[in-house]
Amino acid sequence: MRSSTRFLTITAALTGTTVAACTSDSTTAPHYVLVHGAWSNHSAWDGVAAKLRAAGAEVDALDLPGHGDDMTPVAQLNLSAYVDRVDAAIDAAGGDVILVGHSAGGVVISQAAENRPEAIRSIVFVGAFVPTTGQNLFALSMMDAGSKIGPSLENKGATLGIDPTAFPDLFCADCDPDARAALIAGYRDEPAEPFTEAVTLSSSFGDLAKTYIHTTNDLARVPAADDAGDADGARARPGDEPYGDAGRPRRSRRAARPMNASS
């Protein structure tokens, strides 16, 4: 099934990242912390997480506050709360973490990595936004002119929704029926506040090893929006803007195989 193909391809790219990021004295099994994107939850990683565990890795797939089973009130949801949740998972893992974010999760993991650079083996952006210091998710999303989300976006003030008739195709166009049903069952409107909060990044983030995995059939975040990651891997958007005083981050390995994924 196409969903299984997607999971296998993402897993292969992530395990390849582990090999590239390992140092000569690294003997521990890789420990992944997986962070979902907007209008999603930890279950988006279920297929990938199962295959990573089968390969011997430790895996923590999180629910950000206000997502999945977490019932934090909307009024308490902001980027800082998201980052605190990820930082807590990094701390619990004990270091040497491969931190992975999808879509909007790229902004969250960037700030989390800035806060815990000594605990990060590498960062992986899966079709994700890669911010520069001072940018927020709203500004980054406005750069993605090819995204199909706009016409289906519902501004509800404190939250942002997606037209339910469009949601499955936007976020899981190549999923099998079971995966689509799970996606729909887990849907919740997205809190608006985290879209407006800017990250503050420095060389603590900029110097970390990074990999960008391109999602070539993505409808929510189109591949053209990832051009800043081409050639130099995960780097600033737009173009060559620096991470504060950090300059460009370390050159990163681009995923060798395109993924057939839309979420």
C-alpha positions in Angstrom: 0.0 0.0 0.0 1.2 3.5 -0.6 1.2 4.4 3.1 3.5 1.5 3.8 5.8 2.7 1.0 5.9 6.2 2.6 6.7 4.8 6.0 9.5 2.6 4.6 11.0 5.5 2.7 11.0 7.9 5.6 12.4 5.2 7.9 15.2 4.5 5.4 16.0 8.2 5.2 16.0 8.5 9.0 18.2 5.5 9.6 20.6 6.8 7.0 20.7 10.0 8.9 21.7 8.1 12.0 24.7 6.6 10.2 25.8 10.0 8.8 25.4 11.7 12.2 27.2 9.0 14.3 30.7 9.8 15.5 33.4 7.2 15.8 32.9 6.9 19.6 29.1 6.6 19.4 28.1 3.1 20.5 24.5 3.7 21.8 21.4 2.9 19.9 19.9 6.0 18.2 17.2 7.8 20.2 14.7 9.7 18.1 12.3 12.3 19.3 9.6 12.8 16.7 7.5 16.0 16.6 4.4 16.3 14.5 3.1 19.2 12.5 0.0 21.3 12.6 -3.5 19.7 12.7 -1.8 16.5 13.7 -0.6 14.4 16.7 1.8 11.7 17.7 -0.1 9.1 15.7 1.2 10.6 12.4 4.5 8.9 13.3 3.1 5.5 14.1 4.3 3.7 11.0 7.7 5.3 11.1 8.1 4.8 14.8 7.3 1.1 14.6 9.9 0.5 11.9 12.5 2.5 13.7 11.9 0.5 16.9 12.1 -2.7 14.9 15.5 -1.5 13.7 16.7 -1.2 17.3 16.1 2.5 17.9 14.6 4.2 20.9 11.7 6.4 19.8 9.6 9.0 21.5 6.7 10.4 19.4 5.2 13.4 21.2 1.8 15.0 21.4 2.5 18.8 21.6 0.3 20.6 24.1 -3.3 20.9 22.8 -2.9 18.0 20.4 -3.8 14.3 20.5 -4.7 13.3 24.1 -3.4 16.5 25.6 -6.2 18.7 26.7 -4.3 21.9 27.6 -6.7 24.8 27.1 -6.3 26.9 24.0 -5.5 30.0 26.1 -2.4 28.3 27.5 -1.0 27.2 24.1 2.0 29.0 22.6 5.3 28.2 21.0 7.0 28.2 24.4 4.7 25.5 25.7 5.5 23.4 22.6 9.2 23.9 23.0 9.1 23.0 26.7 7.4 19.7 25.9 10.1 18.9 23.4 12.9 20.0 25.7 11.4 17.7 28.4 11.5 14.8 26.0 15.1 15.5 25.1 16.1 15.7 28.8 14.3 12.4 29.5 16.2 10.7 26.7 19.5 11.6 28.4 21.1 13.2 25.4 22.5 12.2 22.0 19.0 12.7 20.5 18.1 12.7 16.8 15.4 15.4 16.8 12.9 15.1 14.0 10.1 17.6 13.0 7.5 17.5 10.3 6.0 20.6 8.7 5.2 23.2 11.4 7.2 21.0 13.8 10.4 22.3 12.1 9.9 25.6 13.9 9.4 23.9 17.2 12.5 21.6 17.0 14.7 24.5 15.9 14.0 26.4 19.1 14.2 23.2 21.2 17.6 22.4 19.6 18.8 26.0 20.3 17.9 25.3 24.0 19.6 21.9 24.2 22.4 21.8 21.7 24.7 19.6 23.9 22.0 16.9 23.9 21.4 16.8 20.1 23.2 14.3 17.8 21.4 15.8 14.7 18.2 17.5 13.5 16.0 16.2 10.8 13.4 18.3 9.0 10.7 16.2 7.2 9.0 18.6 4.7 9.4 21.1 7.5 9.8 24.8 7.9 13.4 25.9 8.7 13.3 29.3 10.4 15.9 32.0 10.9 16.1 33.9 14.1 13.2 36.4 14.4 10.9 34.4 12.0 7.6 32.9 13.0 5.5 30.1 11.5 3.0 32.5 9.9 5.7 34.4 8.0 7.3 31.2 6.8 3.9 29.8 5.7 3.3 32.9 3.6 6.4 32.2 1.6 4.9 28.9 0.5 2.8 30.2 -2.4 2.2 26.7 -3.8 0.6 25.3 -0.7 -3.0 24.1 -1.2 -4.1 24.9 2.4 -5.1 28.5 1.9 -8.5 28.1 0.3 -9.5 25.6 3.0 -8.2 27.5 6.0 -10.8 28.6 8.5 -9.8 31.5 10.8 -11.7 31.1 14.0 -9.9 33.7 16.1 -8.1 31.7 18.8 -7.8 28.7 16.5 -7.3 27.8 12.9 -9.3 25.1 11.2 -9.3 23.2 7.9 -12.4 22.6 5.8 -13.2 19.0 6.8 -14.1 18.0 3.2 -10.6 19.0 2.1 -8.6 18.0 5.2 -7.8 14.3 4.3 -6.6 15.0 0.8 -4.5 17.9 1.9 -2.7 16.0 4.6 -2.9 12.4 3.6 -3.5 12.2 -0.1 -1.6 9.0 -0.6 -2.8 7.3 2.6 -4.7 4.0 2.7 -8.2 4.1 4.0 -7.2 3.1 7.6 -4.6 5.9 7.8 -7.1 8.4 6.4 -9.7 7.3 9.0 -7.2 7.7 11.8 -6.2 11.2 10.6 -9.8 12.3 10.5 -10.5 10.9 13.9 -7.6 12.7 15.4 -8.4 16.1 13.9 -8.5 19.2 16.2 -8.4 22.9 15.2 -4.9 24.3 15.6 -4.2 27.1 18.1 -3.3 30.3 16.4 -0.9 31.8 19.0 2.1 29.6 18.2 2.0 30.8 14.5 2.8 34.3 15.6 5.7 33.7 18.0 9.2 34.2 16.6 12.2 31.9 17.3 15.5 33.2 18.7 18.4 31.2 17.2 22.2 31.4 17.4 25.2 29.3 16.7 23.9 26.9 19.3 21.4 25.8 16.6 23.3 26.9 13.6 26.3 24.6 14.3 24.3 21.4 14.7 24.3 18.7 12.0 21.1 18.9 10.0 19.3 16.8 7.3 16.4 17.9 5.1 14.0 15.2 3.8 11.9 16.5 0.9 8.3 15.3 0.6 7.8 15.4 -3.2 4.0 14.8 -3.3 3.2 17.2 -0.5 0.1 19.4 -1.0 0.2 21.2 2.3 3.9 22.2 1.9 5.0 22.0 -1.7 8.6 21.0 -2.7 9.3 24.3 -4.3 9.1 25.9 -0.8 12.1 23.8 0.2 14.4 25.3 -2.4 16.4 26.9 0.4 17.3 23.4 1.5 18.6 22.3 -1.9 22.3 21.8 -2.3 23.1 23.1 1.2 20.6 20.9 3.0 18.5 22.4 5.8 19.4 26.0 6.0 17.8 29.4 6.5 14.7 30.6 4.7 14.9 32.7 2.7 18.2 32.1 0.9 21.3 32.9 2.9 20.0 34.9 5.9 22.0 34.1 9.0 21.0 32.6 12.3 21.7 35.7 14.4 25.5 35.7 14.7 25.8 32.1 13.7 26.2 32.5 9.9 25.1 29.5 7.8 24.5 26.2 9.6 26.7 23.2 8.8 26.2 21.7 5.3 23.7 18.9 5.6 23.0 15.7 3.7 19.9 15.9 1.5 17.8 12.8 1.5 18.9 10.6 -1.4 15.4 9.3 -2.3 12.3 11.4 -2.7 9.4 10.5 -0.5 5.9 9.8 -1.7 4.2 11.6 1.2 1.7 14.4 1.7 1.7 14.6 5.4 
